[in-house]
Amino acid sequence: MHSDILTQRVGECMANLIEHVFVLMLENRAFDHMLGFSGITGHDAANGDSTQINGLSGSEANTFKGGIYRVSRGADNVKPADPGHEFSNVLE
């Protein structure tokens, strides 16, 4: 058996062992960068209904000091200012 076929079969067997995948994100911006435009679909764990990620449509924007920052595919990874990350910074 060729090694690539064996690797594929092992991968398929391992995939069958996976029951759940969790993605934990601590900031909305990080979630948007990683999954915002992904359109991931799946099934609701409680009732089995089809569901889709509530991601970005492309019309969203943030404002900061008079500037408007629109979402886009391939957005910059760095903003001109880094907002605070502590609990007190997210109370507004």
Buried (B, 14 or more C-beta within 10 A) or exposed (E): EEEEEEEEEEEEEEEEEEEEEEEEEEEEBEBBBEBBBEEEEEEEEEEEEEEEBEBBEEEEEEEEEEEEBEBEEEBEEEEEEEEEEEEEEEEE
